[in-house]
Amino acid sequence: MTNQTQTLIEHLRSTIWARTLTSAEMIRVEADCFEQFVPKGGFVCRKGEALDNWVGIIDGLVKINNFSPSGKNVTFAGVPTGGWFGEGSLLKDQTRKYDVMALRDTRVARMPRDTFEWLLEVSLPFTRFLLMQLNERLGQFIGLVENDRMLDIDTRVARCLAAMFNSHLYPGLEKLVQISQEEIGYLSGASRQRANQALQLLEKEGLVRLDYGGIRVLDLEGLRHFQA
């Protein structure tokens, strides 16, 4: 079930970038942004569509993915509650290069392109935030390539969990990650059964605890440096 406790306005005001805006700028943002509900398995965004919004996750979890020419599903990243994405494509003014799908029922915030571009024009602090966002995203994807090409599945699962604790990209994520073993499998490129085996290994190593409703991270630095 999707958490309905945080309203759209409350979510907008809790973001890192909102802290950089003036009261007048925030009034326009709150007036222009709108919310969408996407059920589990539904598309938040589709490859090839025009880019009209900057997208945030009020509550839920999505995966950014694509399909190879052979039909293999390739997941680039997961975006949990609190994350915003799509700024790079908006800045390049291109059609979307990937699909974004909800791994569970998800509430999405959308900022129209005109509002996004207006903030870039009037708010230097917002522009600085986006520079940091793009830099963090670049580091995330470099790590993803390294993980995919060089690491075994156990290590990939560990790094996948650790990557979700990025205070800039995904602020506010708690140590109990409300994510299923199936979802971890999607994000790390493993089957549910294999992801479960990896998580059991990480639990034996004292890095996580498999709790009801999610995975509790006990040693974040250990996860970041884990090598099977």
Solvent accessible surface area in square Angstrom, and as a share of the most:
residue,aa,sasa,rsa
1,M,238,1.06
2,T,14,0.08
3,N,70,0.36
4,Q,125,0.55
5,T,110,0.64
6,Q,56,0.25
7,T,68,0.40
8,L,28,0.14
9,I,55,0.28
10,E,86,0.39
11,H,5,0.02
12,L,0,0.00
13,R,152,0.55
14,S,57,0.37
15,T,7,0.04
16,I,39,0.20
17,W,2,0.01
18,A,10,0.08
19,R,171,0.62
20,T,46,0.27
21,L,21,0.11
22,T,79,0.46
23,S,91,0.58
24,A,72,0.56
25,E,21,0.09
26,M,24,0.10
27,I,120,0.61
28,R,85,0.31
29,V,0,0.00
30,E,36,0.16
31,A,80,0.62
32,D,47,0.24
33,C,9,0.06
34,F,92,0.38
35,E,71,0.32
36,Q,68,0.30
37,F,106,0.44
38,V,4,0.02
39,P,72,0.45
40,K,129,0.55
41,G,42,0.41
42,G,17,0.17
43,F,68,0.28
44,V,7,0.04
45,C,2,0.01
46,R,130,0.48
47,K,110,0.47
48,G,49,0.47
49,E,67,0.30
50,A,70,0.54
51,L,7,0.03
52,D,87,0.45
53,N,21,0.11
54,W,0,0.00
55,V,0,0.00
56,G,0,0.00
57,I,0,0.00
58,I,3,0.01
59,D,28,0.14
60,G,3,0.03
61,L,3,0.02
62,V,0,0.00
63,K,9,0.04
64,I,8,0.04
65,N,0,0.00
66,N,26,0.13
67,F,109,0.45
68,S,34,0.22
69,P,152,0.95
70,S,105,0.68
71,G,48,0.46
72,K,137,0.58
73,N,58,0.30
74,V,55,0.32
75,T,22,0.13
76,F,65,0.27
77,A,10,0.08
78,G,10,0.10
79,V,0,0.00
80,P,6,0.04
81,T,49,0.28
82,G,13,0.12
83,G,0,0.00
84,W,7,0.03
85,F,2,0.01
86,G,6,0.06
87,E,2,0.01
88,G,22,0.21
89,S,12,0.08
90,L,5,0.03
91,L,83,0.41
92,K,126,0.53
93,D,103,0.53
94,Q,75,0.33
95,T,66,0.39
96,R,6,0.02
97,K,107,0.45
98,Y,38,0.14
99,D,18,0.09
100,V,0,0.00
101,M,40,0.18
102,A,2,0.02
103,L,10,0.05
104,R,64,0.23
105,D,51,0.26
106,T,0,0.00
107,R,10,0.04
108,V,0,0.00
109,A,0,0.00
110,R,24,0.09
111,M,0,0.00
112,P,35,0.22
113,R,48,0.17
114,D,100,0.52
115,T,2,0.01
116,F,1,0.00
117,E,72,0.32
118,W,68,0.24
119,L,0,0.00
120,L,47,0.23
121,E,147,0.66
122,V,71,0.41
123,S,4,0.02
124,L,108,0.54
125,P,54,0.34
126,F,0,0.00
127,T,40,0.24
128,R,138,0.50
129,F,15,0.06
130,L,4,0.02
131,L,116,0.58
132,M,96,0.43
133,Q,2,0.01
134,L,62,0.31
135,N,91,0.47
136,E,51,0.23
137,R,24,0.09
138,L,107,0.53
139,G,42,0.40
140,Q,33,0.15
141,F,62,0.26
142,I,109,0.55
143,G,23,0.22
144,L,49,0.24
145,V,71,0.41
146,E,77,0.35
147,N,23,0.12
148,D,96,0.50
149,R,196,0.72
150,M,141,0.63
151,L,23,0.11
152,D,60,0.31
153,I,47,0.24
154,D,21,0.11
155,T,0,0.00
156,R,42,0.15
157,V,0,0.00
158,A,0,0.00
159,R,48,0.18
160,C,20,0.12
161,L,0,0.00
162,A,5,0.04
163,A,47,0.36
164,M,8,0.03
165,F,22,0.09
166,N,34,0.17
167,S,96,0.62
168,H,29,0.13
169,L,2,0.01
170,Y,4,0.02
171,P,33,0.20
172,G,74,0.71
173,L,42,0.21
174,E,128,0.58
175,K,101,0.43
176,L,48,0.24
177,V,3,0.02
178,Q,122,0.54
179,I,6,0.03
180,S,51,0.33
181,Q,41,0.18
182,E,70,0.31
183,E,14,0.06
184,I,0,0.00
185,G,1,0.01
186,Y,95,0.36
187,L,15,0.07
188,S,11,0.07
189,G,58,0.56
190,A,17,0.13
191,S,68,0.44
192,R,142,0.52
193,Q,130,0.58
194,R,70,0.26
195,A,0,0.00
196,N,32,0.17
197,Q,90,0.40
198,A,0,0.00
199,L,0,0.00
200,Q,83,0.37
201,L,57,0.28
202,L,0,0.00
203,E,65,0.29
204,K,170,0.72
205,E,100,0.45
206,G,39,0.38
207,L,16,0.08
208,V,1,0.01
209,R,107,0.39
210,L,48,0.24
211,D,40,0.21
212,Y,222,0.85
213,G,53,0.51
214,G,9,0.09
215,I,3,0.02
216,R,76,0.28
217,V,5,0.03
218,L,94,0.47
219,D,57,0.30
220,L,34,0.17
221,E,93,0.42
222,G,20,0.19
223,L,0,0.00
224,R,92,0.34
225,H,133,0.60
226,F,23,0.10
227,Q,110,0.49
228,A,69,0.53
